[in-house]
Every structure is written in structure tokens, then in C-alpha cells.
Amino acid sequence: MLMSAFYFRFEKMEWIICLILSALVFFAELVNTAIESVVDLTTTEFSELAKVAKDCAAGAVLVLAVFAVIVWSMIVWGKI
């Protein structure tokens, strides 16, 4: 994503948007990892609630990543 910003010569605001979205995706992944680690720490056997917690955290990362790709695509599409 960020390498394409050089290729398409993003303007300052486009850079800021992409950097913020990239940081948010990394942040969401860190929170997801923390949630999964805490769930693993608190239970050693299968739990439906533990599965729901892990799936929701992973889903949040997926939604944010898809949103970031959509925004990036809109910016790039405007450059083509």
C-alpha cells in the first residue's frame, strides 16, 4: 500500500490517510493478539465464549483491513 503511494505520487492528505489507516490496521492486529493471548491464558479447554471472543477480534481486524483497501483503491483509482 505505501509503496504505491510513491508510484502514484500521493498528495500530502492522501499520505496522511493511508498512514493513519495502516497504523489502525496494525493497532487492531495488536489488540487481536492481546485478546487471543488473554483468552488462551484464562482457559485450557474449549469454550464457545472463548471462540466468540477470538472470532470477533479477528473479524474486527478483517473489517478494518478491507476498509483500508477500499479507501486505498479509491485514492489510486483517482490517480489512474
Backbone as JSON Lines, residues from 0, in Angstrom:
{"i":0,"aa":"M","n":[0.82,-1.18,0.0],"ca":[0.0,0.0,0.0],"c":[0.87,1.25,0.0]}
{"i":1,"aa":"L","n":[1.82,1.3,0.88],"ca":[2.63,2.51,1.0],"c":[3.6,2.69,-0.17]}
{"i":2,"aa":"M","n":[4.05,1.58,-0.75],"ca":[4.95,1.69,-1.9],"c":[4.22,2.28,-3.1]}
{"i":3,"aa":"S","n":[2.94,1.98,-3.22],"ca":[2.17,2.54,-4.33],"c":[2.01,4.05,-4.18]}
{"i":4,"aa":"A","n":[2.1,4.54,-2.96],"ca":[1.99,5.99,-2.74],"c":[3.14,6.72,-3.43]}
{"i":5,"aa":"F","n":[4.31,6.11,-3.46],"ca":[5.44,6.71,-4.18],"c":[5.19,6.67,-5.69]}
{"i":6,"aa":"Y","n":[4.71,5.52,-6.14],"ca":[4.5,5.33,-7.58],"c":[3.44,6.29,-8.12]}
{"i":7,"aa":"F","n":[2.34,6.44,-7.4],"ca":[1.25,7.29,-7.86],"c":[1.38,8.75,-7.38]}
{"i":8,"aa":"R","n":[2.47,9.05,-6.68],"ca":[2.75,10.41,-6.22],"c":[1.57,11.0,-5.43]}
{"i":9,"aa":"F","n":[1.27,10.33,-4.31],"ca":[0.17,10.78,-3.46],"c":[0.44,12.18,-2.94]}
{"i":10,"aa":"E","n":[-0.63,12.93,-2.78],"ca":[-0.52,14.25,-2.16],"c":[-0.44,14.08,-0.64]}
{"i":11,"aa":"K","n":[-0.17,15.17,0.05],"ca":[0.05,15.12,1.5],"c":[-1.15,14.5,2.23]}
{"i":12,"aa":"M","n":[-2.37,14.92,1.91],"ca":[-3.55,14.41,2.6],"c":[-3.76,12.92,2.3]}
{"i":13,"aa":"E","n":[-3.46,12.51,1.09],"ca":[-3.58,11.08,0.74],"c":[-2.57,10.25,1.53]}
{"i":14,"aa":"W","n":[-1.37,10.76,1.69],"ca":[-0.35,10.1,2.51],"c":[-0.85,9.95,3.95]}
{"i":15,"aa":"I","n":[-1.39,11.04,4.49],"ca":[-1.86,11.03,5.87],"c":[-2.96,9.99,6.05]}
{"i":16,"aa":"I","n":[-3.9,9.95,5.12],"ca":[-5.0,8.98,5.21],"c":[-4.45,7.56,5.18]}
{"i":17,"aa":"C","n":[-3.55,7.26,4.25],"ca":[-3.01,5.9,4.15],"c":[-2.17,5.53,5.37]}
{"i":18,"aa":"L","n":[-1.4,6.46,5.89],"ca":[-0.6,6.18,7.08],"c":[-1.49,5.93,8.3]}
{"i":19,"aa":"I","n":[-2.54,6.71,8.45],"ca":[-3.45,6.51,9.58],"c":[-4.15,5.16,9.45]}
{"i":20,"aa":"L","n":[-4.62,4.83,8.26],"ca":[-5.28,3.54,8.07],"c":[-4.32,2.37,8.32]}
{"i":21,"aa":"S","n":[-3.09,2.5,7.87],"ca":[-2.1,1.45,8.11],"c":[-1.84,1.29,9.61]}
{"i":22,"aa":"A","n":[-1.72,2.41,10.31],"ca":[-1.5,2.36,11.75],"c":[-2.69,1.73,12.46]}
{"i":23,"aa":"L","n":[-3.9,2.05,12.01],"ca":[-5.09,1.46,12.63],"c":[-5.16,-0.05,12.42]}
{"i":24,"aa":"V","n":[-4.78,-0.51,11.24],"ca":[-4.77,-1.96,10.99],"c":[-3.75,-2.65,11.9]}
{"i":25,"aa":"F","n":[-2.55,-2.08,12.02],"ca":[-1.54,-2.65,12.92],"c":[-2.03,-2.64,14.37]}
{"i":26,"aa":"F","n":[-2.65,-1.54,14.78],"ca":[-3.19,-1.43,16.13],"c":[-4.26,-2.5,16.38]}
{"i":27,"aa":"A","n":[-5.16,-2.67,15.42],"ca":[-6.21,-3.67,15.56],"c":[-5.62,-5.08,15.66]}
{"i":28,"aa":"E","n":[-4.57,-5.34,14.89],"ca":[-3.93,-6.65,14.95],"c":[-3.26,-6.87,16.31]}
{"i":29,"aa":"L","n":[-2.67,-5.84,16.87],"ca":[-2.08,-5.96,18.21],"c":[-3.14,-6.22,19.27]}
{"i":30,"aa":"V","n":[-4.27,-5.53,19.17],"ca":[-5.38,-5.77,20.11],"c":[-5.91,-7.19,19.94]}
{"i":31,"aa":"N","n":[-6.03,-7.64,18.69],"ca":[-6.47,-9.01,18.43],"c":[-5.53,-10.02,19.07]}
{"i":32,"aa":"T","n":[-4.24,-9.81,18.92],"ca":[-3.25,-10.71,19.52],"c":[-3.36,-10.71,21.03]}
{"i":33,"aa":"A","n":[-3.57,-9.53,21.61],"ca":[-3.71,-9.43,23.06],"c":[-4.96,-10.18,23.54]}
{"i":34,"aa":"I","n":[-6.06,-10.0,22.84],"ca":[-7.3,-10.69,23.22],"c":[-7.13,-12.2,23.12]}
{"i":35,"aa":"E","n":[-6.53,-12.67,22.04],"ca":[-6.32,-14.11,21.89],"c":[-5.39,-14.65,22.97]}
{"i":36,"aa":"S","n":[-4.37,-13.9,23.33],"ca":[-3.44,-14.34,24.37],"c":[-4.13,-14.42,25.73]}
{"i":37,"aa":"V","n":[-4.95,-13.44,26.04],"ca":[-5.67,-13.45,27.32],"c":[-6.66,-14.61,27.36]}
{"i":38,"aa":"V","n":[-7.35,-14.85,26.28],"ca":[-8.29,-15.97,26.22],"c":[-7.55,-17.28,26.41]}
{"i":39,"aa":"D","n":[-6.41,-17.44,25.73],"ca":[-5.62,-18.66,25.88],"c":[-5.09,-18.82,27.3]}
{"i":40,"aa":"L","n":[-4.77,-17.7,27.94],"ca":[-4.25,-17.73,29.3],"c":[-5.32,-18.14,30.31]}
{"i":41,"aa":"T","n":[-6.56,-17.75,30.05],"ca":[-7.61,-17.99,31.03],"c":[-8.31,-19.34,30.89]}
{"i":42,"aa":"T","n":[-8.17,-19.99,29.75],"ca":[-8.84,-21.28,29.58],"c":[-7.94,-22.26,28.85]}
{"i":43,"aa":"T","n":[-7.97,-23.5,29.3],"ca":[-7.17,-24.54,28.65],"c":[-8.04,-25.51,27.87]}
{"i":44,"aa":"E","n":[-9.34,-25.43,28.09],"ca":[-10.26,-26.32,27.37],"c":[-11.12,-25.5,26.42]}
{"i":45,"aa":"F","n":[-11.79,-26.19,25.49],"ca":[-12.61,-25.49,24.51],"c":[-13.78,-24.79,25.19]}
{"i":46,"aa":"S","n":[-13.99,-23.56,24.8],"ca":[-15.1,-22.78,25.32],"c":[-15.72,-22.01,24.15]}
{"i":47,"aa":"E","n":[-17.03,-22.09,24.04],"ca":[-17.73,-21.39,22.96],"c":[-17.56,-19.87,23.11]}
{"i":48,"aa":"L","n":[-17.56,-19.38,24.35],"ca":[-17.36,-17.95,24.56],"c":[-15.95,-17.5,24.18]}
{"i":49,"aa":"A","n":[-14.97,-18.34,24.44],"ca":[-13.59,-18.03,24.04],"c":[-13.5,-17.95,22.52]}
{"i":50,"aa":"K","n":[-14.17,-18.87,21.85],"ca":[-14.18,-18.87,20.38],"c":[-14.84,-17.61,19.85]}
{"i":51,"aa":"V","n":[-15.94,-17.2,20.45],"ca":[-16.63,-15.98,20.03],"c":[-15.73,-14.76,20.22]}
{"i":52,"aa":"A","n":[-15.04,-14.68,21.34],"ca":[-14.15,-13.55,21.6],"c":[-13.04,-13.48,20.56]}
{"i":53,"aa":"K","n":[-12.43,-14.62,20.26],"ca":[-11.36,-14.66,19.27],"c":[-11.89,-14.33,17.88]}
{"i":54,"aa":"D","n":[-13.04,-14.87,17.52],"ca":[-13.6,-14.62,16.19],"c":[-13.99,-13.15,16.02]}
{"i":55,"aa":"C","n":[-14.54,-12.55,17.05],"ca":[-14.91,-11.13,16.98],"c":[-13.68,-10.24,16.83]}
{"i":56,"aa":"A","n":[-12.63,-10.55,17.56],"ca":[-11.41,-9.76,17.46],"c":[-10.79,-9.9,16.07]}
{"i":57,"aa":"A","n":[-10.76,-11.11,15.55],"ca":[-10.22,-11.33,14.2],"c":[-11.11,-10.67,13.16]}
{"i":58,"aa":"G","n":[-12.41,-10.71,13.36],"ca":[-13.34,-10.07,12.44],"c":[-13.16,-8.57,12.38]}
{"i":59,"aa":"A","n":[-12.88,-7.97,13.53],"ca":[-12.65,-6.53,13.58],"c":[-11.42,-6.15,12.75]}
{"i":60,"aa":"V","n":[-10.38,-6.95,12.83],"ca":[-9.18,-6.7,12.03],"c":[-9.51,-6.84,10.54]}
{"i":61,"aa":"L","n":[-10.27,-7.85,10.19],"ca":[-10.63,-8.07,8.8],"c":[-11.45,-6.89,8.25]}
{"i":62,"aa":"V","n":[-12.44,-6.44,9.01],"ca":[-13.27,-5.32,8.57],"c":[-12.42,-4.07,8.36]}
{"i":63,"aa":"L","n":[-11.54,-3.79,9.28],"ca":[-10.68,-2.61,9.16],"c":[-9.73,-2.74,7.97]}
{"i":64,"aa":"A","n":[-9.17,-3.92,7.76],"ca":[-8.26,-4.13,6.63],"c":[-9.0,-3.96,5.3]}
{"i":65,"aa":"V","n":[-10.2,-4.5,5.2],"ca":[-10.99,-4.34,3.97],"c":[-11.31,-2.87,3.74]}
{"i":66,"aa":"F","n":[-11.68,-2.16,4.79],"ca":[-11.96,-0.73,4.68],"c":[-10.72,0.02,4.19]}
{"i":67,"aa":"A","n":[-9.56,-0.33,4.72],"ca":[-8.32,0.33,4.31],"c":[-8.04,0.08,2.83]}
{"i":68,"aa":"V","n":[-8.28,-1.12,2.37],"ca":[-8.06,-1.44,0.95],"c":[-9.04,-0.67,0.07]}
{"i":69,"aa":"I","n":[-10.28,-0.56,0.52],"ca":[-11.27,0.2,-0.25],"c":[-10.87,1.66,-0.37]}
{"i":70,"aa":"V","n":[-10.45,2.27,0.73],"ca":[-10.03,3.68,0.7],"c":[-8.8,3.84,-0.18]}
{"i":71,"aa":"W","n":[-7.83,2.94,-0.05],"ca":[-6.62,2.99,-0.89],"c":[-7.0,2.87,-2.36]}
{"i":72,"aa":"S","n":[-7.93,1.95,-2.67],"ca":[-8.36,1.76,-4.06],"c":[-9.02,3.02,-4.61]}
{"i":73,"aa":"M","n":[-9.81,3.68,-3.79],"ca":[-10.46,4.91,-4.23],"c":[-9.43,6.0,-4.53]}
{"i":74,"aa":"I","n":[-8.38,6.07,-3.72],"ca":[-7.34,7.06,-3.94],"c":[-6.58,6.74,-5.24]}
{"i":75,"aa":"V","n":[-6.2,5.48,-5.39],"ca":[-5.45,5.07,-6.59],"c":[-6.32,5.22,-7.84]}
{"i":76,"aa":"W","n":[-7.59,4.85,-7.74],"ca":[-8.47,4.98,-8.89],"c":[-8.55,6.43,-9.38]}
{"i":77,"aa":"G","n":[-8.48,7.36,-8.45],"ca":[-8.48,8.78,-8.82],"c":[-7.2,9.21,-9.53]}
{"i":78,"aa":"K","n":[-6.14,8.44,-9.35],"ca":[-4.85,8.77,-9.98],"c":[-4.71,8.18,-11.37]}
{"i":79,"aa":"I","n":[-5.54,7.17,-11.67],"ca":[-5.41,6.48,-12.97],"c":[-6.18,7.23,-14.04]}
